[in-house]
């Protein structure tokens, strides 16, 4: 065998409670298929948790692990040190705060070992200070809260990002693309194509491909003028534009925009703009500990009282009640795991 054929890489997956199974399974299965296609064990992996105990995924399936963080820290200085550590997380990731884990991730990175994340795991890398000034990716649903919590990170709604020795992906099937990119670096495009055939995947997506469906497909509308106006609205949530400014950017009159939105969206442009700002506010409320007044400002509201009034009108509960319901959900999740 030549040097390329005998290349090996070991990966440690750190599982955070409530991690998402899909990106984790996609990553591991991609490595398994690579080994099968190569005919030898090029990729090895092990699973670890904070204390070495099993970890429950968000779908309720418990996974046994091979090691604890303490074990992994000892391994960093020996022959069993991994070539890469990947943090796997999912829902409620912002609730996970562990200084020992942060110290482990920093030490791993400082020793020249690649560090990465699947789904929302970028939260833990950012907590450890590893994403300051770095490009990273995270699931679109968690992007608003993440960008507010970690303004020094350069976060993008990409499928995955590789910045030096840091690998991050948005979760879902994006972990498959990131692992195929890694395998391609190690063994070339031919092996990647063979793995894609086994996985019934027609191609490796570009890292900068969009996470979400295009607006046209997501909203089910075809009018290009309305779509371009919505794109402008989504790009200006913290400092909302006036309808006159939006009309000028679209090259239409205010009356034309009003008529188009009534026809295509069933409501006024002002109402639709309000709804998408409140949707972003809801994500911030459930994904961050930002004070309600700061959430209001981040979504373009001039006062907390006006924000609360609008929020209640749309969601039939106040921002404070939204937070309370979320805490209740977290308590239920923890109780279920403890049981």
C-alpha positions, 0 to 999 in steps of 0.5 A: 500500500502507498502512503495515501492508502494507509492514512489513518485518522481518529475522531472523538465525538463529545456528546452533549445532552439532547444532542441531535441524532441525525448529524451524529449518525450521518457523520459516523456512518460516512466514516464507516462506509469510507472504511468499507470502501477502502478495505481497512480501518482508516477512520476510528472513533470513540464517544465521550461525555462529561462524566463518562456516563450515557447521554440521551439524544433529543429523540430520547435514545441513550448512547453509551460512551467510551470515555469521560472528559477527564479520560480525554484530557489525559489522552491528549498527551499520549499515543491515544490522542485523537486527530479531531474532536467533534462536539455534538449537540442539539436543542437547549445547547445554550443551557450547557455551561461547563468550564471543564469542557471549555478548558478541554476544548481549548487545550485540544486546539492549542495542541494542534488537534482539529476541533469541530462541531455538529449542529449547535455545537458551535455554542461550546466552541464559542464558549471556549473562546475558539471562534473569536474572529473565526468563520463558523456555521450553525443551524439557521434556527439557532443563528439569531441567538448565537450571533447575539451571544457571540458577536466576535464569531463570524457566523454564517448560515452555511452548510459547513465552514472550515477555518484553519483547524476548526470545522463547524457544520449546521447539523442535519445532513450537513454533517455528511457534506463536512465529513465527505469534504474531510475524506476528500482531503484524505483520499481524493474525489474517487472515494468520495464519489463511491461513498455518495453512491452507497449513501444514495447521495447524488453530490457533495454540496458546496459549503456555502449552499443555503441551509433553508429552502429558497424563499420561492419554495418556502413561501410558495409564491412566484412574484419576484418583486414580492420575494425581493422585498421580503429579502430586504425585510429579512436583512433589516430586522434590527433597524426596520425600514419604512415602507417608503424606503422599501418601495424606493429600493424595489422601484415601486410605489407604496400603493403597488407594494400594498396591493402585491402583498395583499394578493400574494401574502394575504396581508399588508407589508407592514403586518408581514414585516412585523411577523418576521421581526417577532419570529426572530424575537421568539428565537432569541427568547427561547435560545438566549438569556438576553433581557426582554428589553434587549430582545425588543431592541434587537428586533427593531422595537422602540420599547419593551411595552410595545414589543410585549403588546405586539408579541401577545397579539401574535402568539397569545402570550407575553415574552415573559410567559414564553420564557417561563414555558421554555423553562418549564419544558427544560425542567420536564426534559431534565426530569425525564432524563433523571427518571 
